[in-house]
Amino acid sequence: MTTETLLIELGTEELPPKALKSLGLAFRDGIVTGLAGRELGHGEVRWFASPRRLAVQIAAVQVRGADKDIEVLGPPVDRARDQDGNWTPAAAGFARKQGVEADALEVIDTPKGARLGLRKTEAGVATSDCLNDIIHEAIAALPIPKRMRWGASRVEFVRPVHWVVAMLGEKADHGLVLGLPTGNTTRGHRFHSSGDIVLEKPEDYEQALADAKVVASFEQRQQMIRDQVEVEASALNARAVIDPDLLDEVTGLVEWPVALTGSFEERFLEVPAEALVSSMKEHQKYFHLVDEEGNLKPNFITLCNIESEDPVQVIAGNERVIRPRLADAAFFFETDKKTPLSARVQKLESVVFQQKLGTVADKTRRVQRLAGALALKIGAPVEQAERAALLAKTDLVTEMVLEFSDMQGIAGSYYALHDGEAEDVAAAIAQQYWPKFAGDRLPQSGVACALGLADRLDTLVGIFGIGQPPTGSKDPFALRRASLAVLRIIVEKGLDLDLRDCLELAAGQYPDGVLADGTVAQVLDYMIERFRAWFEEDGIAVEVFRAVAAQKLSRPLDIQRRVLAVHAFSQLPEATALAAANKRVSNILGKLDPSHPFGNVSTDLLAEAAEKDLAVQLQSLSAVADGHLQQAEYREALASLAALRAPVDQFFDDVMVNAEDQALRNNRLNLLKQLRDQFLAVADISQLVVSK
């Protein structure tokens, strides 16, 4: 089987740095998918992405796909000839479509009877013949939200395209791509290289670009950046804080990375470190440095895309650029401190939260009352929770936050301390947005938890209440994230809160007529569904969560304990049989009239040995399980009930539930109801039975 190395490269104007990695990976996947769809085998796949190129190199690509023996089926044999033995129009038409005479057709046995058909060998597709289509399909599938046109061309792409390489071995002419002829000519670094680079074979690609000052591999370039930054930091006995998103973005900005260290005046360190970091990271794409204690140092590391003959001048230029940004932050900080946060509350009256839900001041009043109520429930200082809620959003009208939006909460905590507010109040203001993303830290104090919960619950019931829940693609108020944050705070901080009660408290802060009827139930269902997704991500089967959710519980901490208990129970060897038995019991009881009078089990009416044994075992094990249930030890309760498997199996083998004698029948139904109720005290384990 003949194979060749495949190389495809799109040469462009500078691509969006934040999207470069996803574009590179998507382009790789698109090409690989195109080959797979045509059954073209290949070897190792490598992807490349730099500011001016997306490329894929694939080893050992089949030049032609394997031939396939196929059967093409035509009409049934009994409809192939007429009464005179001549071919029917259906048979003749089928033969004509296959390009053969009808006499060349043969009888092929199929599960649905004998059919007229043709066996033939279909030649594998030639890679060169379909490569242009594969490239276009991969380009069309790229995650580009908005494509652009350039010049007089009608071609669209994320950035103007200047050259296209498409080589299968030494063959490089594969038609037009994005309006340009494909070839074997690429280009190097915009400043360190000039002229075209002609590739003799695909394997020359990476080295040829390296010679032209381009590190084409995104991953290799990223590692070079990390290594250089760490070396520069170690020279100052410091540690560079390398944020993964910033590292991806910087990797997307340079083709030949050169790390340089700059500095700024120590006086700027009096400004909140988060504001300085924001200036360096968001605006200048610098990596900041900290000492052994984690304190910010007056230095930064920048990545250049060139090897300068005078790096001192490059550093000086970066220092000149960052200085005004830091000076602005210092000015805003000093200016804001002149007005206490409490004096800014009135300004929130002019800031709209949501048109139908009022201003941020309206939200503040609702959250203040709710935070106090929640603080009371979790044993946190009520006055501090209400004070933190009153001041929580005031930094939205400070100069610092107007300039640095990511300083929300952080700026407020600094100003609160400056104003002499309690440390718990200041900390709660800083932590009100925690967790900001999956895996992020949680609020630390009870005051901070009360504020964080109140803020999110107010938003959830408000936005749902005006009929704007999240859709598949739109979630402008980040309600999914808010729901998971509420659940994480309650569960991971061990807060025994009833979510339904909390939502009703939140809804109760709104004036009558603002929220639609049924809002609390709708939000509760939505949040419980988020809970299901949480457990699925942890590898817990959906049936386990459904077993607990069937109980219509609303205390997240209790739900979590039950889910973990049922998950552990589901791993026991007895679980499958007991789940099936509970399903059977559920079906039996479900067929009864809703008014059926259940009662206690009468020992005098236990006739069969199997039902006597089950009754004795159930009574004994129920006492053990109830002891565990009183301590919310759900795992231990279910583990003790696992011993019921043998007597339950024996009961269904030996005992007829629907006995003709009504007294016997009712007694047996009472026994089964007791069995089912005992398991239902934890969860509906009949849900563990997976439908086939």
C-alpha positions in Angstrom: 0.0 0.0 0.0 1.5 3.3 -1.1 1.6 6.1 1.4 2.8 9.7 1.4 3.1 12.5 4.0 0.4 15.1 3.8 0.9 18.8 4.5 -1.7 21.5 4.5 -1.1 25.1 5.5 -3.3 28.2 5.4 -1.1 31.3 5.4 -3.0 34.4 6.7 -2.9 37.8 8.2 -2.5 37.7 12.0 -5.1 35.4 13.5 -7.1 36.2 16.7 -4.6 35.1 19.4 -7.3 34.0 21.9 -8.9 31.8 19.3 -5.7 30.4 17.7 -5.4 27.2 19.7 -9.1 26.2 19.1 -8.7 27.1 15.4 -5.6 24.9 15.1 -7.1 21.9 16.9 -10.4 22.3 14.9 -8.5 22.4 11.6 -6.6 19.3 12.5 -9.8 17.5 13.5 -11.5 18.6 10.2 -8.7 17.2 8.0 -8.6 13.9 10.0 -12.4 13.6 9.8 -12.3 14.2 6.1 -9.8 11.4 5.6 -11.7 9.0 7.8 -14.9 9.7 6.0 -13.3 8.5 2.8 -11.7 5.5 4.5 -8.1 6.8 3.9 -5.8 5.4 6.6 -2.8 7.4 7.9 -0.2 7.6 10.6 0.9 10.3 13.1 -1.0 13.6 13.0 0.7 16.9 14.0 -1.0 20.3 14.1 0.7 23.7 13.9 -0.7 27.1 14.6 1.1 30.5 14.7 -0.1 34.0 14.3 0.1 33.7 10.5 -0.7 30.1 9.8 -2.8 27.0 10.5 -1.3 23.8 9.4 -1.6 20.0 9.6 1.0 17.4 8.8 -0.1 13.7 8.6 2.3 10.8 8.1 1.7 7.8 6.0 -1.5 8.8 4.3 -2.8 6.2 1.9 -2.5 7.5 -1.7 -5.6 5.5 -2.6 -8.2 3.9 -0.4 -8.6 0.1 -0.4 -10.9 -1.5 -3.0 -14.2 -2.8 -1.6 -16.3 -5.7 -2.7 -19.9 -4.6 -2.6 -23.3 -6.0 -3.4 -25.9 -3.9 -5.1 -29.4 -5.2 -4.6 -32.2 -4.9 -7.1 -35.8 -6.1 -7.3 -36.9 -9.4 -5.7 -36.4 -12.4 -7.9 -40.1 -13.1 -8.2 -40.5 -9.7 -9.9 -37.5 -10.0 -12.2 -39.2 -11.7 -15.1 -42.7 -11.6 -16.5 -44.9 -14.6 -17.4 -43.1 -15.1 -20.7 -39.7 -15.2 -19.0 -38.6 -11.8 -20.2 -36.9 -9.3 -18.0 -39.4 -6.9 -16.3 -38.9 -3.1 -16.6 -37.7 -3.1 -12.9 -35.0 -5.7 -13.6 -33.9 -4.1 -16.9 -33.9 -0.6 -15.3 -31.7 -1.8 -12.5 -29.3 -3.4 -14.9 -29.1 -0.3 -17.0 -28.4 1.8 -13.9 -25.5 -0.5 -13.0 -24.1 -0.3 -16.6 -24.5 -4.0 -17.4 -26.8 -6.3 -19.3 -29.6 -7.9 -17.3 -28.1 -11.3 -18.0 -25.1 -10.3 -16.0 -27.2 -10.0 -12.8 -27.2 -12.8 -10.3 -29.5 -14.0 -7.5 -28.4 -13.0 -4.0 -29.9 -14.4 -0.9 -30.8 -11.9 1.7 -32.7 -12.1 5.1 -35.7 -10.7 3.3 -35.6 -13.2 0.5 -33.8 -13.7 -2.9 -33.0 -10.5 -4.7 -31.6 -9.8 -8.1 -28.3 -8.1 -7.7 -24.7 -7.4 -8.8 -21.5 -8.2 -7.0 -18.6 -5.9 -8.0 -15.4 -4.3 -6.7 -15.5 -0.6 -6.0 -12.1 1.1 -6.5 -10.9 3.1 -3.5 -10.9 6.9 -3.8 -7.6 8.6 -4.8 -6.5 11.0 -2.1 -5.4 13.6 -4.6 -8.9 13.6 -6.1 -10.7 14.4 -2.9 -8.1 16.5 -1.0 -9.5 19.8 -2.2 -12.9 18.8 -0.8 -11.4 17.6 2.5 -9.7 21.0 2.9 -12.8 23.0 2.2 -14.9 20.8 4.5 -12.3 21.4 7.3 -12.4 25.2 6.7 -16.2 25.3 6.7 -16.2 23.5 10.1 -13.9 25.9 11.8 -15.4 27.7 14.9 -15.4 31.2 13.3 -18.3 33.3 14.7 -17.9 36.0 12.0 -16.0 35.6 8.7 -14.6 38.5 6.7 -14.0 39.3 3.1 -11.1 41.2 1.6 -10.3 42.9 -1.6 -12.7 42.3 -4.4 -13.0 38.6 -3.6 -16.1 36.9 -2.4 -14.0 34.5 -0.4 -14.6 34.5 3.4 -12.4 33.6 6.3 -11.5 34.7 9.7 -8.5 36.8 8.3 -7.3 37.4 4.7 -5.5 34.4 3.3 -2.2 35.0 1.3 -1.0 31.5 0.5 -2.1 27.8 0.7 0.2 24.8 0.9 -1.3 21.4 0.0 1.3 18.7 -0.5 0.8 14.9 -0.8 4.3 13.8 -1.0 5.9 16.0 -3.7 2.6 16.6 -5.5 1.4 20.2 -4.6 -1.2 21.1 -7.2 -4.6 20.4 -5.7 -6.8 23.1 -7.1 -8.0 26.4 -5.6 -8.5 26.9 -1.9 -10.1 30.1 -0.7 -9.5 31.5 -4.2 -5.8 30.8 -4.2 -3.9 28.0 -6.0 -2.4 25.4 -3.8 1.3 24.8 -3.9 4.5 24.1 -2.0 5.5 27.6 -1.1 5.3 29.0 2.5 6.6 32.1 4.2 8.7 32.6 7.4 8.8 35.3 10.0 7.4 38.7 9.0 10.5 40.6 10.0 13.3 38.0 10.4 12.7 36.4 7.0 12.0 37.5 3.5 10.8 35.9 0.3 9.1 32.6 -0.3 10.2 29.3 1.2 9.9 26.4 -1.3 9.3 23.0 0.3 10.6 20.0 -1.6 8.7 17.6 0.6 6.2 17.9 3.5 8.7 16.5 6.0 10.8 19.7 5.5 8.1 22.0 6.8 8.9 22.4 10.5 12.7 22.8 10.1 12.3 25.1 7.1 10.1 27.4 9.2 12.5 27.2 12.2 15.3 28.3 9.9 13.1 31.3 9.0 12.5 32.2 12.7 9.1 30.6 13.1 8.3 28.0 15.7 5.3 26.5 14.0 4.2 24.1 16.7 1.8 25.8 19.1 2.7 23.4 21.9 6.5 23.7 21.4 6.2 27.5 21.3 4.1 27.5 24.4 6.7 25.4 26.3 9.5 27.7 25.1 7.5 30.7 26.5 7.0 29.0 29.8 10.6 28.0 30.1 11.9 31.5 29.2 9.5 33.2 31.6 10.6 30.9 34.4 14.2 31.6 33.7 13.7 35.3 33.7 11.8 35.1 37.0 14.4 33.0 38.7 17.1 35.7 37.8 15.1 38.0 40.2 14.6 35.3 42.9 10.9 35.6 42.0 8.1 33.4 40.7 6.2 34.2 37.6 2.4 33.7 37.8 1.6 32.0 34.5 -2.2 32.1 33.9 -3.1 29.4 31.4 -5.4 31.7 29.4 -2.8 34.4 29.2 -0.2 31.8 28.2 -2.5 30.6 25.4 -3.0 34.2 24.2 0.7 35.1 24.3 1.5 31.9 22.4 -1.0 33.1 19.8 0.8 36.5 19.5 4.3 35.4 18.7 6.1 33.2 16.2 9.6 33.5 17.6 9.3 34.1 21.3 11.8 36.2 23.2 11.1 36.9 26.9 12.3 40.2 28.4 12.0 41.6 31.9 10.9 45.1 32.8 10.2 47.0 36.0 8.1 49.8 37.4 8.3 52.1 40.4 7.8 50.6 43.8 5.4 53.4 44.7 2.8 51.7 42.5 2.8 48.7 44.9 0.6 50.8 47.3 -2.2 50.3 44.8 -4.2 47.0 45.1 -2.2 44.3 43.5 -5.2 43.0 41.6 -5.5 46.4 39.8 -1.8 46.3 38.8 -2.1 42.7 37.6 -5.2 43.6 35.6 -3.2 46.4 33.9 -0.3 44.2 33.1 -2.2 41.1 32.2 -5.3 42.3 30.3 -4.0 45.4 28.6 -0.3 44.6 28.0 -0.2 40.8 28.1 2.6 40.8 30.7 3.3 38.0 33.2 3.6 39.4 36.7 6.0 38.3 39.4 5.6 37.5 43.1 8.1 36.9 45.9 8.2 33.9 48.2 5.3 35.2 50.3 3.2 35.8 47.2 3.5 39.6 47.3 3.6 41.4 44.0 7.1 42.5 42.8 7.7 45.7 40.7 8.6 43.7 37.7 7.0 42.1 34.7 7.9 39.8 31.8 6.9 40.5 28.3 7.2 38.3 25.2 8.6 39.9 22.0 8.1 38.5 18.5 11.6 39.5 17.4 15.2 39.1 18.5 16.1 42.8 19.0 19.7 44.0 18.5 19.0 46.5 21.3 16.7 44.7 23.9 17.3 47.5 26.4 15.3 49.8 24.2 12.5 47.3 23.8 12.3 46.9 27.6 12.3 50.7 28.0 9.5 51.0 25.5 7.4 48.5 27.4 8.1 50.3 30.7 6.9 53.6 29.1 3.7 51.9 27.9 2.8 50.3 31.3 3.6 53.4 33.4 0.6 55.5 32.4 -1.7 52.4 33.0 -0.3 52.0 36.5 -0.5 55.7 37.2 -4.2 55.6 36.2 -4.8 52.8 38.6 -3.1 54.7 41.4 -5.0 57.9 40.6 -8.4 56.0 40.6 -7.5 54.3 43.9 -6.6 57.5 45.7 -9.6 59.4 44.2 -12.1 56.6 45.2 -10.9 56.5 48.8 -12.1 60.1 49.3 -15.7 58.9 49.1 -16.9 56.2 51.5 -18.8 53.3 50.1 -21.8 54.1 52.2 -22.1 57.5 50.4 -22.2 55.7 47.1 -25.4 53.6 47.8 -27.6 56.4 46.5 -25.8 56.4 43.2 -27.0 52.8 42.6 -30.5 54.2 42.0 -29.4 55.3 38.5 -27.8 51.9 37.6 -30.3 49.5 35.9 -30.0 45.9 36.9 -32.8 44.7 34.6 -35.6 46.8 33.2 -38.4 44.7 34.7 -36.5 44.1 38.0 -35.5 47.6 38.7 -32.2 49.2 39.6 -29.1 47.9 41.3 -30.3 49.8 44.4 -33.6 47.8 44.3 -31.6 44.6 44.0 -29.4 45.8 46.9 -32.4 46.2 49.2 -33.7 42.8 48.3 -30.4 41.1 48.8 -29.8 42.9 52.1 -33.0 41.5 53.5 -32.4 38.0 52.1 -28.8 37.9 53.3 -29.9 38.7 56.8 -32.5 35.9 56.7 -30.0 33.4 55.3 -27.3 34.4 57.9 -29.9 33.7 60.6 -30.4 30.2 59.2 -26.7 29.3 59.0 -25.7 31.0 62.3 -23.7 33.9 60.8 -23.8 37.5 62.2 -27.0 39.0 60.7 -26.0 42.6 61.0 -22.7 42.0 59.2 -24.4 40.1 56.5 -26.9 42.9 55.9 -24.1 45.5 56.0 -22.0 43.6 53.5 -25.1 43.3 51.2 -25.8 47.0 51.5 -22.2 47.9 50.3 -21.6 44.9 48.0 -22.4 46.7 44.7 -21.2 50.2 45.6 -17.9 49.7 43.9 -19.7 49.5 40.6 -19.8 53.3 40.6 -16.1 53.8 41.5 -13.6 55.0 39.0 -11.5 51.9 39.6 -14.2 49.5 38.5 -15.4 51.7 35.7 -11.8 51.4 34.3 -11.0 47.8 35.4 -14.2 45.8 35.3 -12.6 42.7 36.8 -12.0 44.6 40.0 -15.7 44.3 41.0 -15.8 43.2 44.7 -12.1 43.4 45.0 -12.0 47.2 44.9 -15.0 47.3 47.2 -13.2 45.2 49.9 -10.2 47.6 49.9 -12.4 50.6 50.2 -14.4 49.0 52.9 -11.3 48.4 55.0 -10.2 52.0 54.3 -13.6 53.2 55.5 -13.3 51.2 58.8 -15.8 48.5 58.0 -15.5 45.2 59.8 -13.1 42.7 58.3 -15.8 40.2 57.8 -17.8 42.7 55.9 -14.9 43.7 53.7 -14.0 40.0 53.1 -17.6 39.2 52.1 -17.6 42.0 49.6 -14.5 40.6 48.0 -15.8 37.0 48.1 -19.4 37.7 46.9 -18.6 36.4 43.4 -16.8 33.3 44.5 -16.8 30.7 43.0 -16.4 32.4 39.6 -15.9 29.2 37.6 -15.9 25.4 38.0 -13.4 24.4 40.7 -12.9 28.0 41.9 -12.5 28.8 45.7 -15.6 29.2 47.8 -16.6 32.1 50.2 -14.8 31.6 53.5 -17.0 33.1 56.2 -20.7 32.6 57.0 -21.2 36.3 56.2 -19.7 35.8 52.8 -21.7 32.7 52.1 -24.9 34.4 53.1 -24.1 37.3 50.7 -23.1 35.1 47.8 -26.2 32.9 48.1 -28.5 35.9 48.5 -27.1 37.7 45.4 -27.5 34.6 43.2 -30.8 33.5 44.5 -32.2 37.0 43.9 -31.0 36.9 40.3 -32.3 33.4 39.7 -35.9 34.0 40.8 -36.0 37.4 39.2 -34.8 36.4 35.7 -36.9 33.2 35.8 -39.8 35.2 37.2 -40.0 37.5 34.2 -39.8 34.6 31.7 -36.2 34.8 30.6 -34.7 31.4 31.7 -31.5 30.2 29.9 -31.8 28.6 26.5 -29.5 26.2 24.8 -27.2 28.9 23.5 -28.1 32.0 25.6 -27.5 32.6 29.2 -26.8 36.4 29.5 -27.2 36.4 33.3 -25.0 33.3 33.8 -27.8 31.5 35.6 -26.2 28.1 35.0 -23.1 29.2 36.7 -25.1 30.9 39.5 -27.0 27.6 40.1 -23.9 25.5 40.4 -22.3 28.2 42.7 -25.3 28.0 45.0 -25.2 24.2 45.1 -21.5 24.2 45.7 -21.6 26.7 48.6 -24.5 24.8 50.3 -22.9 21.3 49.8 -19.2 22.0 50.2 -19.7 24.4 53.2 -22.0 21.9 54.8 -25.0 24.3 55.1 -28.2 22.4 55.9 -30.4 24.7 53.9 -33.7 23.9 52.2 -33.4 25.2 48.7 -37.2 25.6 48.3 -37.4 27.7 51.4 -34.5 29.8 50.3 -36.1 30.4 46.9 -39.4 31.3 48.5 -37.5 33.8 50.7 -35.9 35.3 47.7 -39.2 35.5 45.8 -40.8 37.1 48.8 -38.5 40.2 48.5 -40.1 41.2 45.2 -43.3 43.3 45.0 -46.5 41.5 44.1 -47.1 41.0 40.4 -43.4 41.1 39.4 -42.8 37.4 39.3 -44.9 34.9 37.4 -46.8 32.2 39.3 -44.8 29.0 39.8 -41.5 30.7 39.6 -40.1 29.0 42.8 -41.0 25.6 41.5 -39.5 26.3 38.1 -36.2 27.6 39.5 -36.0 24.6 41.9 -36.5 22.1 39.1 -33.8 23.9 37.1 -31.3 23.9 39.9 -32.0 20.2 40.7 -31.3 19.4 37.1 -28.0 21.3 37.4 -27.3 19.0 40.4 -27.8 16.0 38.2 -25.2 17.3 35.7 -22.8 17.8 38.6 -23.0 14.2 39.6 -22.8 12.9 36.1 -19.5 14.8 35.7 -18.3 12.9 38.8 -19.0 9.6 37.1 -22.2 8.8 39.0 -24.9 7.1 36.8 -28.0 9.2 36.1 -30.1 6.3 37.5 -28.6 6.9 40.9 -29.5 10.5 40.9 -33.0 9.8 39.6 -33.5 7.3 42.5 -33.0 10.2 44.9 -34.7 12.9 42.8 -37.8 10.8 42.8 -38.3 11.7 46.4 -38.8 15.4 45.5 -36.2 16.5 48.1 -34.9 20.1 48.2 -32.1 20.1 50.7 -28.9 19.9 48.6 -26.7 18.7 51.4 -29.1 15.9 52.2 -29.5 15.1 48.4 -25.8 14.7 48.1 -25.5 12.4 51.0 -28.3 10.2 49.6 -26.8 10.2 46.1 -23.4 9.0 47.4 -25.2 6.4 49.5 -27.2 5.0 46.6 -24.1 5.1 44.4 -22.3 3.0 47.0 -25.3 0.7 47.3 -25.4 0.3 43.5 -21.9 -1.2 43.6 -23.0 -4.0 45.9 -23.7 -7.5 44.5 -27.2 -7.5 46.0 -28.2 -4.1 44.4 -29.4 -5.4 41.0 -31.8 -8.0 42.5 -33.1 -5.6 45.2 -33.7 -2.8 42.6 -35.6 -5.3 40.4 -37.6 -6.5 43.4 -38.5 -2.9 44.3 -39.5 -2.2 40.7 -41.8 -5.3 40.9 -43.2 -4.1 44.2 -43.8 -0.7 42.8 -45.7 -2.1 39.9 -47.8 -4.3 42.1 -48.7 -1.4 44.5 -49.2 1.0 41.6 -52.0 -1.1 40.2 -54.0 -0.7 43.4 -56.8 1.8 43.9 -55.3 5.0 45.4 -57.8 4.6 48.3 -56.6 1.0 49.1 -56.4 0.8 52.9 -52.9 -0.4 54.0 -52.3 -1.4 57.5 -49.9 -3.3 59.8 -48.7 -6.8 58.9 -50.6 -9.5 60.9 -48.3 -12.4 61.9 -51.3 -14.6 62.2 -52.0 -14.2 58.5 -48.4 -15.2 57.4 -49.0 -18.6 55.9 -46.0 -19.4 53.8 -42.5 -19.9 55.2 -41.0 -17.4 52.8 -43.3 -14.6 53.9 -42.8 -15.4 57.5 -39.0 -15.2 57.0 -39.3 -11.9 55.1 -41.4 -10.4 57.8 -39.0 -11.4 60.5 -35.9 -10.2 58.6 -37.6 -7.0 57.5 -38.6 -6.1 61.1 -35.1 -6.9 62.4 -33.2 -5.0 59.6 -35.6 -2.1 59.7 -34.7 -1.4 63.3 -31.0 -1.3 62.3 -31.7 0.9 59.3 -33.9 3.3 61.2 -31.1 3.8 63.7 -28.8 4.8 60.9 -31.5 7.0 59.3 -31.9 9.0 62.4 -28.3 10.0 62.1 -28.6 10.6 58.3 -26.3 7.6 57.8 -27.8 6.7 54.5 -25.0 4.5 53.2 -25.1 2.4 56.3 -28.9 2.1 56.2 -28.9 0.8 52.7 -26.0 -1.5 53.4 -27.9 -3.1 56.2 -31.0 -3.5 54.0 -28.9 -5.3 51.4 -29.3 -8.5 53.6 -32.9 -8.6 52.5 -32.0 -9.9 49.0 -32.3 -13.6 49.8 -35.6 -13.4 51.7 -37.1 -11.1 49.1 -36.0 -13.4 46.2 -37.5 -16.4 48.1 -40.7 -14.5 48.8 -41.3 -13.9 45.1 -40.4 -17.5 44.2 -42.7 -19.1 46.7 -45.5 -16.7 47.5 -48.5 -15.7 45.4 -49.2 -12.0 46.3 -52.7 -11.9 44.8 -54.1 -14.8 46.8 -57.8 -15.6 46.4 -58.3 -15.0 50.2 -58.7 -11.3 50.5 -57.2 -11.2 54.0 -54.1 -13.1 52.9 -53.8 -10.8 49.9 -54.1 -7.6 51.9 -51.6 -8.8 54.5 -49.1 -9.6 51.8 -49.6 -6.2 50.2 -49.0 -4.6 53.6 -45.7 -6.5 53.9 -44.6 -5.4 50.4 -45.5 -1.8 51.3 -43.4 -1.9 54.4 -40.5 -3.3 52.3 -40.9 -0.5 49.8 -41.3 2.2 52.4 -38.1 1.1 54.2 -36.1 1.7 51.0 -38.0 4.8 50.1 -36.7 6.3 53.4 -33.5 6.8 51.5 -34.3 6.7 47.8 -36.5 5.0 45.2 -34.0 2.3 44.3 -36.4 0.8 41.7 -35.0 3.7 39.5 -31.7 1.8 39.4 -33.3 -0.7 37.0 -32.1 0.4 33.5 -34.8 0.0 30.8 -33.6 -2.0 27.8 
